Amino acid sequence: MNNLLTDCEQDGPAEYVERILNAEYVITDSYHAAIFSILGKKHFVCYTREGSGIRARNLLEDLGLPERFLPGDRTNADLLLADIDYDAVNEKRKEWRARSEAYLKKALRPFMAVGR
């Protein structure tokens, strides 16, 4: 079993993402590792250390996964094994994407007309 923390000193970004996508379980304090865990539909938990973790907590709350965020003084091995409803998570991601695309189209509309 590979441990991302100790077995990847020489890895670059591609190897980091590959390790997450090939993992069976992910335990992280990294916002980006949480995102790649979600994209890869992995079993995961995200914990925080004092003074960090706000982005990850907000992400997980917005996706309906607040229980996946553990304060640094809590542990929950059963949670790591619990299934995640990735259909529901992906529906929320689709809604975000649609809102983001609409916002960008509206914001960029004046600039698009300039090129014509």
C-alpha positions as CSV (number, residue, x, y, z in Angstrom):
1,M,0.0,0.0,0.0
2,N,1.4,3.4,-1.0
3,N,1.3,6.3,1.4
4,L,1.0,9.6,-0.5
5,L,2.6,11.5,2.4
6,T,5.7,9.4,2.6
7,D,6.1,7.7,-0.7
8,C,6.0,10.7,-3.1
9,E,8.9,13.0,-2.4
10,Q,10.0,12.9,-6.0
11,D,6.5,13.0,-7.5
12,G,5.2,15.9,-9.6
13,P,1.6,17.0,-10.0
14,A,0.6,14.3,-12.4
15,E,1.9,11.6,-10.1
16,Y,0.1,13.2,-7.1
17,V,-3.2,13.2,-9.0
18,E,-2.6,9.6,-10.3
19,R,-2.0,8.4,-6.7
20,I,-5.4,9.9,-5.6
21,L,-7.3,8.5,-8.6
22,N,-5.8,5.0,-8.1
23,A,-6.4,5.0,-4.3
24,E,-9.1,3.0,-2.7
25,Y,-9.3,5.4,0.3
26,V,-8.1,9.0,0.7
27,I,-7.4,10.7,4.1
28,T,-6.2,14.2,3.5
29,D,-6.0,17.8,4.8
30,S,-5.6,19.1,1.3
31,Y,-8.4,21.0,-0.5
32,H,-7.0,19.8,-3.9
33,A,-6.8,16.2,-2.8
34,A,-10.4,16.5,-1.7
35,I,-11.4,17.8,-5.1
36,F,-9.6,15.0,-6.9
37,S,-11.1,12.5,-4.5
38,I,-14.5,13.8,-5.5
39,L,-13.8,13.8,-9.2
40,G,-12.4,10.3,-8.9
41,K,-15.5,9.2,-6.8
42,K,-13.2,7.9,-4.0
43,H,-14.0,7.1,-0.4
44,F,-12.4,9.9,1.5
45,V,-12.3,12.1,4.5
46,C,-10.8,15.5,4.9
47,Y,-9.5,16.7,8.2
48,T,-8.1,20.0,9.2
49,R,-5.3,21.3,11.3
50,E,-5.6,24.4,13.4
51,G,-6.1,27.5,11.2
52,S,-6.6,25.7,7.9
53,G,-9.3,23.9,6.0
54,I,-11.9,26.6,5.4
55,R,-12.0,26.0,1.6
56,A,-12.3,22.2,2.0
57,R,-15.0,22.6,4.6
58,N,-17.0,25.0,2.4
59,L,-16.6,22.8,-0.6
60,L,-17.8,19.7,1.3
61,E,-20.8,21.6,2.8
62,D,-21.8,23.0,-0.6
63,L,-21.7,19.5,-2.1
64,G,-23.8,18.0,0.7
65,L,-20.8,16.2,2.2
66,P,-20.3,18.1,5.5
67,E,-19.7,14.9,7.5
68,R,-16.6,14.2,5.3
69,F,-14.9,17.1,7.0
70,L,-13.4,16.2,10.3
71,P,-11.9,18.7,12.7
72,G,-8.3,17.8,13.6
73,D,-9.3,16.4,17.0
74,R,-11.9,13.9,15.6
75,T,-11.5,10.6,13.9
76,N,-14.1,8.3,12.3
77,A,-12.8,5.2,10.5
78,D,-16.4,4.1,9.8
79,L,-17.0,7.3,7.9
80,L,-14.1,6.5,5.5
81,L,-15.9,3.2,4.7
82,A,-19.3,4.7,4.2
83,D,-20.6,5.1,0.7
84,I,-20.9,8.5,-0.9
85,D,-23.9,9.4,-3.1
86,Y,-21.9,10.6,-6.0
87,D,-25.0,10.9,-8.2
88,A,-26.3,13.7,-5.8
89,V,-22.8,15.2,-5.7
90,N,-22.6,15.3,-9.5
91,E,-26.0,16.9,-9.7
92,K,-24.8,19.8,-7.5
93,R,-21.6,20.0,-9.6
94,K,-23.8,20.3,-12.8
95,E,-25.8,23.1,-11.2
96,W,-22.6,24.9,-10.2
97,R,-21.2,24.5,-13.8
98,A,-24.4,25.9,-15.3
99,R,-24.4,28.9,-13.0
100,S,-20.7,29.5,-13.6
101,E,-21.1,29.3,-17.4
102,A,-24.1,31.7,-17.4
103,Y,-22.1,34.1,-15.2
104,L,-19.1,34.0,-17.5
105,K,-21.2,34.4,-20.7
106,K,-22.9,37.5,-19.2
107,A,-19.6,38.9,-17.9
108,L,-17.8,38.4,-21.2
109,R,-20.6,39.4,-23.5
110,P,-19.3,43.0,-23.9
111,F,-15.8,41.7,-24.9
112,M,-17.2,39.2,-27.3
113,A,-18.9,41.9,-29.3
114,V,-15.6,43.8,-29.7
115,G,-14.1,41.0,-31.8
116,R,-16.9,41.0,-34.4
